[in-house]
Amino acid sequence: MVSNLPGLALLIPLLSFLLSALLVRAAIGYAHRRGMLDQPGQRRSHSTPTPRGGGIGIVVAALALLPVCLSALPASQPIAETVALWMGLALVAATGWWDDHRPLPVVPRLAVQSLAVLALGAALVVAGTPAWWLPLLLVAGVGSINVHNFMDGIDGLLAQQAMFVFAGVGVLAADRAAWSLAVAALVVTFACLGFWLFNRPPARIFMGDVGSGSLGFLVFALGALLWSRHAALIWPLAVLCAAFLTDAGLTLSVRIWRGRRWYSAHREHLYQWLVRKGATHRQVGRGYLVWNLVVCAPLAVLSWYGGDKGWWACIAAYALTATVWTRLKRRCLRRRPA
């Protein structure tokens, strides 16, 4: 099996890319037939009706191939964890797919998300993680699902961020010889690439809740599996997510401080303000990509080599990101719309 690992590490992600791209292309026609179109509006950042639900390609590719990676490759995960991840992903994706067709209230969505996260958390406890971590895992998992849902608001941004994060997870896992997790991360990376081809500016289809919530769950799930085996990797993992977590976290904090409904649709994230002030979706996405490559990636490497002391690079990443976020947000608020 080990001798075949390089070939499998290329073949399985390639299958994920092809499956995702084919399904996303089919989802465009399906969305048009079912009337699943996001209309332009005051709380939207696009100007033409655009089909949604393209994230189903990512989800199906992940559901089909992740069990193969996690259970059949070297350094495989315990079967309970693989089953819990698959079931959790299926639950979150099904809820998102339903919501893309007919909006669901907040409470049922949060209930299903909590169930999915707790299922994986319970599997980790069975494998040896202390039970007192469960509440923290619940907050982290449900938070990740909703953060990635909030940050899916302009063409290509979430798919681009997901490719960056999962590629990083793959590198971290490979460094610790966690080959099953490394290939699993590549599977999601290439599935996102298959979707991004249709979602890059100008987008032909949006991800929808089926995709954004599922990616948020997968970021949490693969990160938690890696953390449970190598706890020090939590720091570089957190650095990889700094751009999204900072934008979502600070925006949410401001909305709560001002007494607004944090879960309602809005256009107050930094990336949305940049578009509102005249930047194109392509320019904003490029800005986030540059930040990830120039700031987050080097600090993640420093945190990686720092081991148990990698927390200082994590703090530096979030401090820098928060500083830039604050300055850009103030500049947006001072400028008149283009």
C-alpha positions in Angstrom: 0.0 0.0 0.0 2.8 2.5 0.9 4.5 1.9 -2.4 1.3 2.9 -4.2 0.8 6.0 -2.1 2.3 8.6 -4.6 0.0 7.3 -7.4 -3.0 7.2 -5.1 -2.2 10.7 -3.8 -2.5 12.0 -7.4 -5.3 9.8 -8.7 -7.8 10.3 -5.9 -7.6 14.1 -5.9 -7.8 14.1 -9.7 -11.0 12.0 -9.5 -12.3 14.5 -6.9 -11.7 17.4 -9.3 -13.4 15.7 -12.2 -16.4 14.6 -10.2 -16.8 18.1 -8.7 -16.5 19.9 -12.0 -19.0 17.7 -13.7 -21.6 18.0 -10.9 -21.2 21.8 -10.7 -21.8 22.0 -14.4 -24.9 19.9 -14.0 -26.0 22.0 -11.0 -26.1 25.2 -13.2 -28.8 23.7 -15.4 -30.6 22.2 -12.4 -30.7 25.6 -10.6 -32.1 27.3 -13.7 -34.9 24.7 -14.0 -35.8 24.9 -10.3 -35.6 28.7 -10.1 -32.8 28.6 -7.6 -31.4 32.0 -8.5 -29.9 34.6 -6.2 -31.4 37.9 -7.2 -29.5 41.2 -6.9 -30.5 43.3 -3.9 -29.5 45.7 -1.2 -27.8 42.9 0.9 -26.2 41.2 -2.1 -22.9 41.9 -3.8 -23.8 40.8 -7.3 -25.6 42.6 -10.1 -27.2 39.8 -12.1 -29.4 36.8 -11.2 -27.1 33.9 -10.5 -27.9 30.2 -9.8 -26.9 28.8 -6.4 -26.2 25.3 -5.1 -23.0 24.6 -6.9 -21.4 23.4 -3.7 -23.1 20.1 -4.2 -20.2 19.2 -6.5 -17.7 19.6 -3.6 -20.0 17.7 -1.2 -20.6 14.7 -3.4 -16.9 14.4 -4.3 -16.0 14.5 -0.6 -18.7 12.0 0.5 -17.6 9.6 -2.3 -13.8 9.8 -1.7 -13.1 10.8 1.8 -14.0 7.4 3.3 -11.5 5.8 0.9 -8.7 8.1 2.0 -9.4 7.9 5.7 -9.9 4.2 6.0 -7.9 2.6 3.2 -4.6 4.6 3.0 -1.6 4.3 5.4 -2.1 5.9 8.8 -5.8 5.4 8.5 -8.3 6.9 10.9 -10.4 4.8 13.3 -13.6 3.6 11.6 -15.7 5.5 14.2 -14.1 8.8 13.2 -14.5 8.1 9.5 -18.2 7.2 9.9 -18.8 10.3 12.2 -17.2 12.6 9.7 -19.1 11.2 6.8 -22.4 11.3 8.7 -21.7 14.8 9.9 -20.9 16.1 6.5 -24.0 14.5 5.1 -26.2 16.1 7.7 -24.8 19.6 7.2 -24.9 19.3 3.5 -28.5 18.0 3.5 -29.6 20.9 5.7 -27.8 23.4 3.4 -29.3 21.8 0.3 -32.8 22.1 1.8 -32.1 25.7 2.7 -31.0 26.5 -0.8 -34.4 25.3 -2.1 -36.6 26.6 0.8 -35.1 28.8 3.6 -35.0 27.1 7.0 -35.3 28.8 10.4 -32.1 29.3 12.4 -33.0 26.9 15.2 -33.3 23.7 13.1 -30.1 24.6 11.2 -28.2 25.0 14.5 -29.6 21.8 15.9 -28.5 19.8 12.9 -25.0 21.4 12.9 -24.6 20.7 16.6 -25.6 17.1 16.1 -23.0 16.7 13.3 -20.2 18.3 15.4 -21.1 16.3 18.5 -21.0 13.0 16.5 -17.4 13.7 15.5 -16.6 14.9 18.9 -17.9 11.7 20.5 -15.8 9.7 18.1 -12.7 11.6 19.1 -13.6 11.0 22.8 -13.8 7.2 22.1 -10.4 7.4 20.4 -8.9 9.0 23.6 -9.6 12.8 23.5 -10.7 13.9 27.0 -14.4 14.3 27.3 -14.1 17.9 28.7 -13.1 19.0 25.2 -16.6 18.3 23.8 -18.1 21.8 24.6 -15.1 23.5 23.1 -15.3 21.3 20.0 -19.0 22.1 19.7 -18.4 25.8 19.7 -15.5 25.5 17.3 -17.4 23.2 14.9 -20.7 25.2 14.8 -18.7 28.4 14.6 -16.7 27.2 11.7 -19.8 26.1 9.8 -21.4 29.6 10.2 -18.2 31.6 9.7 -17.7 30.0 6.3 -21.4 30.6 5.5 -21.0 34.3 6.4 -17.9 34.7 4.3 -19.4 33.3 1.1 -20.6 36.6 -0.4 -18.6 37.4 -3.5 -17.3 35.4 -6.5 -14.6 32.9 -5.9 -13.6 34.0 -2.4 -14.6 31.0 -0.3 -13.5 28.4 -2.8 -10.1 30.2 -3.0 -9.8 30.4 0.8 -10.7 26.7 1.2 -8.1 25.6 -1.3 -5.5 27.6 0.6 -6.5 26.1 4.0 -6.9 22.5 2.9 -3.6 22.6 1.0 -2.0 23.7 4.2 -3.7 21.0 6.2 -2.4 18.5 3.6 1.2 19.7 4.1 0.9 19.6 7.9 -0.5 16.1 7.8 2.1 14.8 5.4 4.9 16.2 7.6 3.6 14.0 10.4 3.2 11.0 8.1 -0.6 11.2 8.5 -1.0 10.1 4.9 -4.7 9.4 5.0 -5.5 12.9 6.3 -3.0 14.4 3.8 -4.7 12.8 0.8 -8.2 13.6 2.3 -7.2 17.3 2.5 -6.1 17.2 -1.1 -9.4 15.6 -2.1 -11.3 18.6 -0.7 -8.7 21.0 -2.2 -9.2 19.6 -5.7 -13.0 19.4 -5.3 -12.9 23.1 -4.5 -10.8 23.7 -7.6 -13.5 22.0 -9.7 -16.1 24.3 -8.3 -13.9 27.4 -8.5 -13.7 27.1 -12.3 -17.4 28.0 -12.4 -17.4 30.4 -9.5 -14.4 32.6 -10.3 -15.4 36.2 -11.3 -17.7 36.6 -13.0 -19.4 33.6 -11.3 -21.6 31.3 -13.3 -23.0 29.7 -10.1 -22.8 30.3 -6.4 -21.8 27.8 -3.8 -25.0 28.0 -1.7 -25.5 26.9 1.9 -24.9 23.3 0.8 -21.3 24.2 0.0 -20.4 26.9 2.4 -21.7 25.0 5.5 -20.1 21.8 4.4 -16.7 23.4 3.8 -16.9 25.0 7.3 -17.6 21.5 8.7 -14.7 20.0 6.8 -12.3 22.7 8.0 -13.3 21.8 11.5 -13.4 18.1 11.0 -10.1 17.5 9.3 -8.4 20.1 11.6 -9.8 18.3 14.7 -8.6 14.9 13.4 -5.1 16.3 12.9 -5.1 18.1 16.2 -6.3 15.0 18.1 -3.1 13.3 17.0 -0.7 16.2 17.0 -1.9 18.9 19.4 0.8 21.5 18.5 -0.5 21.7 15.0 -3.5 23.7 16.2 -1.4 26.9 16.0 -0.4 26.7 12.3 -4.0 25.5 11.5 -5.4 28.6 13.2 -2.9 30.8 11.3 -4.1 29.5 8.0 -7.6 30.6 8.9 -6.7 34.0 10.2 -8.1 36.1 7.3 -11.6 34.6 7.4 -11.8 34.2 11.2 -10.7 37.8 11.8 -13.1 39.3 9.2 -16.0 37.2 10.5 -15.2 37.5 14.2 -14.7 41.3 14.2 -17.8 41.9 12.0 -19.9 39.7 14.2 -18.6 41.5 17.4 -19.4 44.9 15.9 -23.0 43.8 15.0 -23.6 42.3 18.4 -22.2 45.5 20.1 -24.6 47.6 18.0 -27.6 45.4 18.9 -28.2 44.0 15.4 -29.3 40.5 14.6 -26.0 38.8 13.9 -27.5 35.9 11.9 -29.4 38.1 9.4 -28.1 38.8 5.9 -25.9 41.9 5.6 -23.0 43.4 3.7 -20.8 44.5 6.6 -17.8 42.2 6.3 -14.7 43.9 5.1 -14.7 42.0 1.7 -18.3 43.3 1.2 -17.4 46.9 2.1 -14.4 46.8 -0.3 -16.8 45.8 -3.1 -19.4 48.4 -2.1 -16.7 51.1 -2.3 -15.8 50.2 -5.9 -13.3 47.2 -5.9 -14.2 44.3 -8.2 -14.7 40.8 -6.9 -11.5 39.8 -8.6 -9.5 42.6 -6.9 -10.9 41.7 -3.5 -10.2 38.0 -3.9 -6.7 38.8 -5.1 -6.2 40.9 -2.0 -7.2 38.1 0.3 -5.0 35.7 -1.6 -1.9 38.0 -1.3 -2.5 38.3 2.4 -2.7 34.5 2.8 0.5 34.0 0.8 2.6 36.9 2.1 1.5 37.0 5.8 -0.4 33.8 6.8 1.7 31.2 5.0 5.1 32.4 6.4 3.7 32.8 9.9 2.1 29.3 9.7 5.5 27.9 8.8 7.1 29.7 11.8 4.3 28.4 14.0 4.8 24.9 12.6 8.5 24.9 13.4 7.8 26.5 16.8 6.0 23.3 18.0 4.4 23.9 21.4 5.6 27.5 21.3 4.0 28.1 18.0 1.2 30.2 19.7 3.3 33.3 19.4 3.2 33.2 15.6 -0.5 32.6 15.8 -1.0 35.7 18.0 1.1 37.7 15.6 -1.0 36.6 12.6 -4.3 37.6 14.2 -2.9 40.9 15.6 -1.6 41.9 12.1 -4.8 40.8 10.4 -7.0 42.6 13.0 -4.9 45.8 12.5 -5.2 45.8 8.8 -8.9 44.9 9.0 -9.6 47.9 11.3 -7.7 50.4 9.1 -9.3 49.2 5.9 -12.8 49.2 7.5 -12.3 52.8 8.7 -11.1 53.8 5.2 -14.2 52.2 3.6 -16.5 54.0 6.1 -14.8 57.4 5.3 -14.9 57.0 1.5 -18.0 57.7 -0.7 -19.3 54.8 -2.8 -17.8 54.6 -6.3 
